[in-house]
Amino acid sequence: MAILLRMPEVAANATHATLQAWTREEGETVAVGDCVAEIETDKAVVELNADATGVLGRRLVAAGQEVEVGAPIGVLLVDGESAIDIDALIAAAGGGGATPTAAAAAAAAEPTPATAPAAGAASPAAAPSSRVFASPLARRLAARLGVDLAALRGSGPNGRVVKRDVEQAAQGGRPPAAPAAAPAACASAAVPAASTSAAALPADAAFTEVPHSNMRRTIARRLSESKATIPHFYLVADCRMEALLALRAQVNAGAARKISVNDFIVRAVAVALREVPGANVGWTDSAMRHYREADVAVAVSTGTGLITPIVRGADRKPLSVISGEIADLAARARAGQLRPEEYQGGSFSVSNLGMFGVSEFSAIINPPQAAILAVGATQAVPVVEDGELRPGQVMRCTLSADHRAIDGALAAQWLAAFKRLVENPLSMLI
């Protein structure tokens, strides 16, 4: 029998994801495990693989469209089937309203003005019909709240009624205006490129608008929540770098892989967490989370935003392994190829802007973690030793800590351990 391909929950607690590109054409045969489509999450692009051998009978969603998790996006024909009633299949499977057919999907991929219609105006996809187009979640919520779906004008793709429309109707409000259809994405792109909505702007406009990517929206939401709800406090330490730089030069003189200063920093952070386990914690509303491993998340800048791949058990790994993992994770992060388990979790974060010449900065905590270390550039500055002024190499680090989970004295103890390890780098290698 035919199988509905549904939008998977590719990230924990995700409600929507974007179908970035189809990798198979309608009528093309696919085998078990073959990639059928590429799904964009808030952090990366993952493959949707076929669970059975068959023929891709219909693509129900256009490339570039955001779809609710669990909604049908395609139909896989198995056992020699050649034609089926798509609407009947969706209804029989309890899938709720139908998604766009191939013709509608093709139309949705055409460039459209970026301005959305007024909330009270019906969109073309919301024209009267005998069938209400709604997501499965919207249907369940409408039944529970007693909302008539037929009376709603959807704000989802192609006029589809989604959760927010039902919630607004239940509260006596009007549903939001439908967003413009997203442009089709290139199937060969590893990371989705942002598209401008210049068509919606006056000819003499002094700017263009770039729609937010899933990653950018997630970053904005999480950091806003973190800064607004977590009581940050900050401690600053100046680390002498002469010994570490000399050791690095010695190691790199005969090493196949060059070790970076950041590799040393990640190792020092992990060893300091092992020495001061009280700082290796996270805050949740119900309990304090004590991490058993020093899993260090390293901030990596990509073309669509910031992502923090994780070096697991960094206190147990030699520098060469840490260096190789960071290089591999960073490269795949920029290509949008990280698996969810490679960037979800972590017990502590490091953000290093020293390579850009930034002398110092304060970073925002990534919950449920309770701390993040912001690392500045190593700079030649005058220092005082034994009452005499001498040239020195100093790196300034700022620890941001969650005061609900880490007290000031504990944070100071951890930062002191980190500073000692950096200034005596051989001790972190033992």
C-alpha positions in Angstrom: 0.0 0.0 0.0 1.0 3.6 -0.4 3.0 5.3 2.4 2.7 8.9 3.4 6.1 10.6 3.9 5.7 13.0 6.9 7.8 15.8 8.1 10.0 14.3 10.8 10.8 15.7 14.2 14.5 16.2 13.3 15.2 18.2 16.5 13.9 17.8 20.0 10.6 19.7 20.6 10.6 21.1 17.1 7.2 22.0 15.8 8.1 23.0 12.3 10.9 22.4 9.8 11.6 23.5 6.2 11.8 21.2 3.3 14.9 22.6 1.7 15.1 20.4 -1.4 13.7 17.3 -3.0 16.4 14.9 -4.1 14.1 12.6 -6.1 11.7 13.4 -8.9 8.1 12.2 -9.1 8.0 8.7 -10.7 11.6 7.9 -9.6 12.3 4.6 -7.9 13.8 4.8 -4.4 15.2 2.0 -2.2 15.2 1.6 1.6 17.5 4.2 3.1 17.7 6.4 0.0 17.6 10.1 0.6 14.3 11.5 -0.7 14.5 15.1 0.6 16.7 17.5 2.6 15.1 19.0 5.7 16.4 22.2 7.2 16.3 22.4 11.0 17.3 25.4 13.1 20.9 24.2 13.1 21.6 22.0 10.1 20.3 20.2 7.1 19.4 16.5 7.5 18.3 13.8 5.1 14.8 12.3 5.0 15.4 8.6 4.1 12.8 6.2 2.6 11.6 3.5 4.9 10.6 1.2 2.0 11.3 0.5 -1.6 8.9 2.1 -4.0 8.2 5.0 -6.4 7.9 8.6 -5.3 4.3 9.1 -6.5 3.7 12.7 -5.4 5.5 15.6 -3.8 3.0 17.4 -1.7 5.1 20.3 -0.5 7.3 22.6 -2.6 11.0 23.1 -1.8 11.6 26.0 0.5 8.3 25.6 2.4 8.0 25.4 6.2 5.9 22.5 7.3 4.5 21.4 10.6 6.1 18.3 12.1 4.0 15.2 11.3 2.3 16.8 8.3 2.3 14.8 5.0 5.0 16.0 2.5 5.0 13.2 -0.1 3.6 9.8 -1.1 5.6 6.7 -1.7 4.0 4.1 -3.9 4.9 0.5 -3.1 3.8 -3.0 -4.3 3.5 -1.8 -7.9 0.8 0.8 -7.3 0.4 3.4 -10.1 -2.3 5.8 -9.0 -4.1 6.6 -5.7 -6.5 9.1 -4.3 -4.2 11.4 -2.4 -6.9 13.1 -0.4 -8.4 9.8 0.5 -5.0 8.5 1.6 -4.5 11.5 3.9 -7.9 11.3 5.4 -7.6 7.5 6.0 -4.3 8.1 7.8 -5.8 10.8 10.0 -3.3 13.2 8.5 -5.7 16.2 8.5 -5.8 18.7 5.7 -4.0 18.0 2.5 -0.8 19.7 1.6 -0.2 21.3 -1.8 -0.4 19.0 -4.8 2.4 19.0 -7.4 0.7 21.8 -9.3 0.3 23.9 -6.3 3.8 23.2 -5.1 5.2 24.4 -8.4 3.1 27.5 -8.2 4.3 28.1 -4.6 7.9 27.9 -5.8 7.4 30.9 -8.2 8.7 34.3 -7.0 6.0 36.2 -5.1 5.8 39.6 -3.5 7.0 39.5 0.1 4.2 41.6 1.4 1.5 39.5 3.1 -2.2 40.1 2.6 -4.2 41.9 5.2 -5.5 39.7 8.0 -9.1 40.0 6.9 -8.4 39.3 3.2 -8.7 35.8 1.9 -5.6 34.4 0.2 -6.0 32.5 -3.1 -5.3 29.2 -1.3 -8.0 30.0 1.2 -10.8 30.2 -1.4 -14.0 28.5 -0.5 -14.0 24.8 -1.1 -15.5 21.7 0.3 -12.4 20.8 2.2 -10.6 22.6 5.0 -6.9 22.7 4.7 -5.5 22.4 8.2 -2.5 20.8 9.9 -3.1 17.7 12.1 -2.2 19.6 15.2 -4.6 22.4 14.3 -7.4 19.9 13.8 -6.8 18.3 17.2 -6.6 21.7 18.9 -9.7 23.0 17.2 -11.7 19.9 18.3 -10.5 20.4 21.9 -11.3 24.1 21.9 -14.5 24.0 19.9 -13.2 26.1 17.0 -14.9 25.9 13.6 -12.0 25.3 11.1 -14.2 26.3 8.2 -14.6 29.8 9.6 -10.8 30.4 9.7 -8.4 31.8 7.1 -5.1 30.0 7.4 -1.8 31.8 7.8 0.2 28.6 6.9 1.7 27.7 3.6 -0.9 28.0 0.8 -3.5 29.2 3.2 -3.3 26.2 5.5 -4.8 26.5 9.0 -2.1 26.0 11.6 -2.0 26.0 15.4 -1.6 29.7 15.8 -4.8 30.4 13.8 -6.8 28.1 16.1 -5.3 29.6 19.2 -6.1 33.2 18.1 -9.6 32.2 17.1 -10.2 30.6 20.5 -9.0 33.8 22.2 -11.4 35.8 20.1 -8.8 37.3 17.9 -8.2 37.4 14.2 -5.7 35.0 12.6 -2.4 36.5 11.5 -1.8 37.3 7.9 -0.4 34.5 5.8 3.3 34.7 5.2 4.7 34.9 1.6 5.7 31.7 0.0 9.3 30.9 0.4 11.4 30.6 -2.7 12.5 27.2 -3.9 15.9 26.1 -2.6 18.7 24.6 -4.7 18.9 20.8 -4.2 22.7 21.0 -4.2 23.0 23.6 -1.5 24.3 22.3 1.8 23.2 25.4 3.8 20.1 27.4 2.7 20.9 30.8 1.3 18.7 33.7 2.5 16.6 35.3 -0.2 15.6 39.0 -0.4 12.1 40.4 -0.6 13.1 43.3 -2.8 10.0 42.8 -4.9 7.9 44.1 -2.0 9.9 47.3 -1.6 9.6 50.7 -3.4 12.0 51.2 -6.3 13.9 53.8 -4.3 14.1 51.9 -1.0 17.3 52.3 0.8 17.4 48.7 2.0 16.4 45.1 1.2 14.9 42.6 3.6 16.3 39.1 4.1 13.8 36.7 5.6 14.9 35.0 8.8 16.3 31.5 8.5 15.1 28.8 11.0 18.5 29.1 12.6 18.4 32.9 13.0 14.9 32.7 14.5 16.0 30.1 17.0 19.1 32.0 18.0 17.0 35.2 18.5 14.4 33.3 20.6 16.9 31.4 22.8 19.3 34.3 23.4 16.4 36.7 24.2 15.0 34.2 26.7 18.5 33.6 28.2 19.3 37.3 28.7 15.8 38.1 30.0 15.4 35.1 32.4 19.0 34.1 33.6 20.7 36.2 36.3 24.0 36.6 34.6 27.1 37.7 36.5 30.6 38.1 35.1 34.1 37.5 36.3 37.2 38.5 34.3 40.7 37.1 34.4 44.0 38.0 32.6 46.0 34.9 31.7 49.7 35.1 31.0 50.3 33.3 27.7 54.1 33.1 27.4 54.4 29.4 28.5 51.4 28.2 26.5 52.6 29.9 23.3 56.1 28.5 23.8 54.7 24.9 24.3 52.4 25.3 21.3 55.4 26.3 19.1 57.3 23.3 20.4 54.4 20.9 19.8 53.7 22.3 16.3 57.3 22.0 15.2 57.0 18.3 14.7 53.2 17.7 14.6 51.3 16.5 11.6 48.3 18.6 12.7 48.9 22.1 14.0 47.4 22.7 17.5 45.6 26.1 17.9 45.4 28.2 21.0 41.7 27.5 21.1 42.5 23.7 21.3 44.5 24.4 24.5 41.6 26.6 25.8 39.0 23.8 25.3 41.3 21.3 27.1 41.9 23.8 30.0 38.2 24.4 30.3 37.5 20.7 30.5 40.2 19.9 33.0 39.1 22.9 35.2 35.5 21.4 35.1 37.0 18.1 36.3 38.9 19.8 39.1 35.9 22.0 40.1 32.8 19.8 39.4 30.5 22.2 41.2 30.8 24.4 38.1 29.9 21.6 35.7 26.2 22.1 36.2 23.0 23.2 34.5 19.8 24.8 35.8 16.3 23.5 35.2 13.1 24.6 36.8 12.7 21.4 38.8 16.3 20.4 39.6 20.0 21.2 39.4 21.7 19.1 36.7 25.1 17.8 37.6 27.0 16.7 34.5 29.2 13.6 34.7 31.3 14.5 31.7 33.1 17.7 30.7 31.3 18.1 27.3 32.6 21.4 26.0 30.5 23.2 23.3 32.6 25.4 21.0 30.9 28.3 19.2 31.3 28.2 15.4 30.1 31.0 13.1 28.3 29.8 9.9 26.8 31.7 7.0 23.3 31.5 8.7 24.2 31.9 12.3 26.0 30.5 15.3 26.1 26.9 16.2 27.9 25.1 19.1 29.2 21.6 18.2 30.3 19.6 21.3 33.6 18.0 22.1 32.4 15.1 24.4 34.6 14.2 27.4 37.2 16.8 26.5 39.0 16.3 29.8 39.8 12.7 28.8 41.1 13.4 25.3 44.6 14.4 24.2 45.2 17.7 22.5 45.6 16.1 19.1 42.2 14.4 19.3 40.5 17.6 20.5 42.1 19.6 17.7 40.9 17.1 15.1 37.4 16.9 16.4 37.1 20.7 16.5 38.3 21.1 13.0 36.0 18.4 11.7 32.9 19.7 13.6 33.5 23.3 12.5 33.9 22.3 8.9 30.7 20.2 8.9 28.9 22.9 10.9 29.6 25.5 8.1 28.4 22.9 5.6 25.2 22.3 7.5 26.0 18.6 8.0 26.1 18.2 11.7 23.9 15.5 13.3 21.6 16.7 16.1 23.5 14.7 18.7 26.7 16.6 17.7 25.3 20.0 18.7 22.6 19.3 21.3 23.6 19.2 24.9 26.9 20.1 26.3 27.8 21.1 29.9 29.8 24.3 29.2 30.4 26.6 26.2 33.4 28.5 24.9 33.2 31.5 22.6 36.5 32.7 21.2 36.8 36.0 19.2 40.5 36.4 19.8 41.2 35.6 16.1 39.3 38.7 15.2 41.4 40.9 17.4 38.7 41.4 20.0 40.4 42.1 23.3 37.4 41.2 25.6 33.7 40.6 25.5 30.8 39.1 27.5 28.9 36.1 26.1 25.3 35.0 26.7 24.7 31.7 28.5 23.3 28.9 26.4 20.6 27.2 28.7 20.3 24.8 30.4 24.1 25.3 30.7 25.1 27.5 33.6 28.3 29.1 32.2 30.1 30.3 29.1 33.7 31.5 28.7 34.3 34.5 26.4 37.9 34.5 25.1 39.7 37.5 23.8 42.9 38.0 21.8 46.4 37.4 23.2 48.0 40.9 23.2 51.4 42.2 23.9 51.1 44.5 27.0 53.3 45.8 29.7 53.2 43.7 32.9 54.7 44.1 36.3 56.9 41.3 37.7 58.9 41.6 40.9 58.3 45.3 40.9 59.7 45.8 37.4 57.8 46.7 34.2 58.3 44.1 31.5 56.6 43.1 28.1 54.1 40.3 28.4 51.5 38.3 26.4 48.1 38.4 28.1 44.8 36.9 27.1 41.6 38.3 28.8 38.8 35.9 29.5 35.3 36.7 30.8 33.2 34.0 32.6 29.4 34.5 32.4 27.7 32.5 35.1 24.1 31.7 36.0 23.8 32.9 39.6 20.9 30.4 40.2 23.3 27.5 39.7 26.8 28.9 40.4 27.7 31.2 43.3 30.3 33.9 43.0 32.9 32.1 45.1 32.5 28.9 43.1 32.8 30.7 39.8 35.9 32.4 41.1 37.3 29.0 42.1 36.7 27.6 38.6 38.2 30.7 36.9 41.3 30.5 39.1 41.7 26.8 38.1 41.4 27.7 34.4 43.9 30.5 34.7 46.4 28.2 36.5 46.1 25.6 33.8 46.6 28.1 31.0 49.6 29.6 32.6 51.1 26.2 33.4 50.0 24.3 30.2 52.0 21.1 30.9 49.7 20.5 33.9 46.6 20.2 31.7 48.3 17.5 29.6 48.9 15.2 32.5 
